[in-house]
Amino acid sequence: MRKIAALVGFFTLTPLLLIFSLSLLLNISSSKKGEVLGESTQGIAYAALPPADTTIQNIIEEEDSKVEIVRQFFAKYSSSLEPYSADIVAAARRYDIDFRLLPAIAMQESTLCKKEIANSHNCWGWGIYGGKVIKFNNYPEAIETITKTLSTKYRDKGLVTPFEIVTLYNPRNTNNWAENVTHIMEELK
């Protein structure tokens, strides 16, 4: 007997609940626009309203992405050059050379400063041959000097790729210098 009463109650109350829900939904959807929870919003400006364009845009400046590429490369190899990533990219832009060249040469010449001559701030093997060693006061000075010289004494003479640069930079081309620098530059894409 209980089962029959529950069944009759279910079939009686369910249609009533559905009719009530539909009428409430129709009432809410036909309410005036500009009302929120029954209160008028006309004449109120909301600062947090989203723009009419519903697309989301992320704009990353090209220079920022280059700095991040270099920074991540230095971080990957735990290089002491990591804090100078922006300096390298800025100098490359200033002197119109590929931003990947200095990090690639530093990797080839000193494993990103891990094998540099003590207190030289010279991770690029710049002017180091025989008993001669060029030392810099700090990394920014080295970055500026080397980048400027690569621009004026190499790029301006048409020496742009590692295979062209090697003819002056490392004329003996030991350890496949140009091939290695090119490979490292590809890693920095």
N, C-alpha and C positions, 0 to 999 in steps of 0.2 A: 504494500500500500504506500509506503514512503517513496518508493521508486517512482510510482505513478504520479504522486504529488510533486516530486522534484522535476519530473519530465514536463508536466503541465506548467509548472512555474517557469521553467527554462524557456519553453516555447511561447509563453505569454510575455515574459519580461524582456526577452532578447529583441523582438521586433520593436517594443516600446523604447528600449535603450538606443537602438539604431536610428529610429525616427528622431528622437531627441538630439542625438549626436549630429545627424545631418542638418537639422534645423539650426543648431548652434554654429556649425561650420558655415552654413550659408549666411547667417547673420554676421559673423565675423568677417567673412570675405566681402560682403557688400557694404561694410562700414565705410565712412568717408575717408578718403585718402588725406593724409596730413594729421591723422589722429593716432596717437599712441596710447594704448590702454585707456581710451575714452577721453583723453585730454587733447585739446587742439594744440598743434605745433606750428600753426601759421605765424609768420613773423619772427620765428626763432631761427637763428643761424647756428648750425653745429660745426664746430671746428674739426671734429674728428670724422666727418663723413668721408667716405672714400671718393676718389675721383670718378667721373662718369666712365672713363676708360677703365675697364676691368682687368686689363693686362698688367702683369708685374714685370718691371724692367730692372735688370741689374746692369749698370754701366760700369765697366772696369776700364780705367784708363790704360792705354797701351804701355806707358812707362811703368805704371804700378804692376802690371802683370810681368814685365821684364824683371823688375826688382824682386818680385816674389819667386820667379823661376830661379834667379841667381841665389837668392837667400836659401831656398829649399835645397839647391845643389850643395851649397856650402854646409848647410845643416846636416845633410845626408852623410857627409864625410867629416863632420865635426871640425870644420876649418875655423881658424882664428879670423878669417876674412868675412865671416857672416855679418858682423855689424857694419861692414863697409859695402854691402850689396848695392845700396842706393848710390853711393859714391862711384862705383864702377859703371853703373848704368848711366848716370848723369855725365860722367866723363866721356863715355862712348858716344852719347848723343852730341855733346859739345864738340867733339873732334871728328864726328861722322865716321865712326868705325863700328863694326859689328859688336854688340854688347856681350856676345858669348866668347869673344877672342881672349880677353884678359883672364877670365876664369879657366878657360881651356889651357892657356899657356901656363898658368899657375899650377894646374893639375899635372901637366907634363913635366915641368921643371922642378917642382918641390913637393908634389903630392899635396897641394893646397896648403903650403907653408909648414908642413910637417918635417921637411928636410931642408929648410932654409938655413943659411949661415946665421949664426947667433947674432942678435941685435942689428941685423941688416935691414929688416923690413923689406926684404927683396925675395919674394916668392916666385919671381918670374925669371930668375937666372940672368937678369938684366946686367950686362957689362961684367959678367963673371967668366973669366977665362984665364988660364995660367994661374998666376998668383994675384991677379987683379980682381978686386971685389968692389962693386959700387954699393954703398950703403945709403939708406934713406933715414930720415929722422922718425918717420911714422908711415903707416900704410896709406893714408890719404895723399901724402907727398909722393910716394912711389906710384900710386894709381894715376895721379895727375901727370907726372913726368913721363911715365911709360906710355900712357895713352896718347899724350900730345906727340911724343916722338914717333909712335906707330903711325900717327896721322901724317905728320910732316915729312918724315924720312922714308916711309914705306908706302902708305896709301897714295900720297901725292906723286909718287914715282910709278904708280900702277901696280904696286905689290899689295894685293888685297887678300887673296886666299892663303891658307897656311902653306900651300905648295909654292907660292910665289914669295911669301914672307921669309920662308926658311933659307932662301939664298943669301940673305943678309943677316938674319937673326941667329941662325945656327948653320953656317955654311958646310960644316962637316956632316950635318944631318944624321947625327948619331941617334940610335934607338928609334928610328923611323919617326922622327919628330913631327913631320907634316901629317903623316897618316894618323898618328895618335891625337894631335890637336884637332884634326878634322873630326875624328870619331867622338871626341869629348864635346865638341861644338854641336854635333848632332844630338847628343844626350841632353843638351840644354834647350832643345826645341819644345 
